[in-house]
Amino acid sequence: MSERDSNVNEQRAERLRLFIYAAVTLEFLLWIAAVVYIGRHSAAKGDGTEWAAVVPATVILALGVAPPLALRRYPHLLWFGALLAVAGVLLMAALLFEIMRELG
């Protein structure tokens, strides 16, 4: 492999790492949005069952953040980390929209 190919691979790996960081950040912001939305729309004298949605949101956050951040250290597995990060963002967005539909 030539020096040019090595340089291109390093640039591709760096772009994938930045993509993973951006997706993880977006997923964390969606988690915060879900918690804030639940807090603002929960019934003041209700039974608090709307807060049960925080558990699956936190599980999605953990599974969508930890593996991609762990895989960013392995250049040959960066694509898989990016795929997991995107899946986490999509699942978190779907959960947030479901929460908004139920409480809105």
N, C-alpha and C positions, 0 to 999 in steps of 0.2 A: 504494500500500500504506500502510495506516495505521500509526500508532505501535504500536498493540496487536498487529497482525499481525507487525510487525518484532520485537517483544518475544517473542512466542510462538515465532517461528522461531529466535531466539537461544537460548531455553530448550531447544528441541528439539535444536539443534546441540550445546549444552553436555552434554545427557544422552547424546547419541550419542558424544561425545568421552569421557565418563566410562565408557561401556560399552566402548569400544575399549581404554581403559587397563586396565579390569578383565580383559577377555579376553586381552590381551597378557600381563598379569601371571600369569594362570592358565596360559597356554601355557608361559611361562618356568618356572613351578613344576612343571609336568608334565615338562618337559625335565630339570630337576634330579632329579625323582623317578626318571626313566628311568635316568639316569647312576648314581644311588645304588643303585638296584635291581640294575643290571648289576654294579656293583662288589661288592655283597654276595653275589650269587649266581653269580659266575663261578668256575669251577674253579681252585683254587690252582695246580695243575700242568697245566692245560689249555693248549690252543693259542691261546687268546685270541680266538677267532672271535666270541664273544658281544659283544665290543666293537665289532664291525662295525655293530651297530645304532645306534651313536651318530652315524654319518654321516647316515643318512636322518632321524634325529631333529633333527640340527642344520640340515639343509636345510629341513625343515618349520618349524623355529623361525625361520629367516631369512625364509622366504617368508610366514610367518604373522605376523611382527612388523614387518618393514621397510615393506611397502606400507601397512598400516593406519596406522602412525605417520606416514608421509609424507602420506597422504590426509587426516589430521585437520585439516590447515591449509585445506582447501578445503570450505566448507560444503555445496556442492552434491554432493560426492562422499563425504560422511560415511557414508551408507548403504552404499556399496560397501566402504568401509574396515571397517565393522562386519561386513559379510558375510564379508570375507576373514579377519577376526580370528576369527569363529566357526568358519569352515572350518579354520583353523589349530588351534584348540582341539580340534575333533572329530578331526582327523587325528592330532594328538599323543596324544590319549587312546586312540585305536584302536591306535596303535603301542605305547604303554605296556602296554595290555592284551595285545597279542600277545607282547611281551617277557616279561611275567609268565607267560603261558601256556607259552611255550617253556622258560623257565628255572625256573619254579616247580615 
